[in-house]
Amino acid sequence: MAAQRTKQTRERRWNLRVERDEDEIVRAASDAAGTSYSNFVREAAVTKAERVLADRTHFILDEDQWRQMNELLDRPPRISPGLRDLFSRPNVFE
């Protein structure tokens, strides 16, 4: 579920140390993927970060955020015509 990124100037630098075997496997994987080492590491880190944040189940909201969330949850559901059409078709697994 990686977000679509537009080309931007990269202003930040990551400087980190890794073990030799970690470096070798990441370099081999970036070669196999046909992408640069930097792109591979950056994309892998961002993908992992997005997954960790998406799996969160505990959120702390201030009063205004809590009110806004409840307003959204209290709205009547919107049923899109496409979704109605999809669920009116026979299930392909039956």
C-alpha positions as CSV (number, residue, x, y, z in Angstrom):
1,M,0.0,0.0,0.0
2,A,2.8,2.4,-0.8
3,A,1.7,5.9,-1.5
4,Q,2.3,7.3,-5.0
5,R,5.3,9.6,-4.8
6,T,6.0,12.6,-7.1
7,K,9.6,13.5,-8.0
8,Q,10.9,15.8,-5.3
9,T,14.3,17.1,-4.2
10,R,15.6,14.9,-1.4
11,E,16.7,17.2,1.4
12,R,17.4,14.6,4.1
13,R,20.3,12.1,4.4
14,W,20.2,8.8,6.2
15,N,23.4,7.7,7.6
16,L,23.4,4.2,9.2
17,R,25.8,1.4,9.8
18,V,25.1,-2.2,8.8
19,E,26.8,-5.5,9.0
20,R,28.6,-6.9,6.0
21,D,26.1,-9.8,5.4
22,E,23.2,-7.3,5.7
23,D,24.9,-5.1,3.1
24,E,25.6,-8.0,0.7
25,I,22.0,-9.3,0.8
26,V,20.5,-5.8,0.3
27,R,22.9,-5.1,-2.6
28,A,22.0,-8.5,-4.2
29,A,18.3,-7.8,-3.8
30,S,18.6,-4.3,-5.3
31,D,20.5,-5.7,-8.3
32,A,17.8,-8.4,-8.7
33,A,15.1,-5.8,-8.6
34,G,16.9,-3.6,-11.1
35,T,17.0,-0.6,-8.9
36,S,19.7,1.4,-7.2
37,Y,20.9,0.5,-3.7
38,S,19.6,3.8,-2.4
39,N,16.2,3.5,-4.0
40,F,15.9,-0.1,-2.7
41,V,16.7,0.8,0.9
42,R,14.6,3.9,0.9
43,E,11.5,2.2,-0.7
44,A,11.9,-0.8,1.7
45,A,12.1,1.4,4.7
46,V,9.1,3.5,3.7
47,T,7.0,0.4,2.9
48,K,7.8,-1.1,6.3
49,A,7.0,2.2,8.0
50,E,3.6,2.5,6.2
51,R,2.8,-1.1,7.3
52,V,3.7,-0.4,10.9
53,L,1.6,2.7,11.0
54,A,-1.4,1.1,9.2
55,D,-1.4,-1.7,11.8
56,R,-1.9,0.7,14.7
57,T,-4.9,0.0,16.8
58,H,-4.5,2.7,19.5
59,F,-4.9,6.3,18.6
60,I,-4.8,9.3,20.8
61,L,-7.1,12.1,19.7
62,D,-7.7,15.5,21.2
63,E,-11.4,16.7,21.7
64,D,-11.7,18.3,18.3
65,Q,-10.3,15.2,16.5
66,W,-12.6,12.9,18.6
67,R,-15.6,15.0,17.6
68,Q,-14.7,15.0,13.9
69,M,-14.2,11.2,14.0
70,N,-17.5,10.6,15.6
71,E,-19.3,12.8,13.1
72,L,-17.8,10.7,10.3
73,L,-18.8,7.5,12.0
74,D,-22.3,8.7,12.6
75,R,-23.0,9.6,9.0
76,P,-25.3,7.2,7.1
77,P,-23.4,4.8,4.9
78,R,-23.0,5.7,1.2
79,I,-23.6,2.8,-1.1
80,S,-21.9,3.3,-4.4
81,P,-23.6,2.0,-7.6
82,G,-20.5,0.0,-8.5
83,L,-20.3,-1.7,-5.1
84,R,-24.0,-2.5,-5.3
85,D,-23.5,-4.0,-8.8
86,L,-20.5,-6.0,-7.6
87,F,-22.3,-7.6,-4.7
88,S,-25.4,-8.4,-6.8
89,R,-23.3,-10.7,-9.0
90,P,-22.9,-14.4,-8.2
91,N,-19.8,-15.2,-6.1
92,V,-17.0,-16.8,-8.2
93,F,-16.0,-19.0,-5.3
94,E,-19.3,-20.8,-4.9
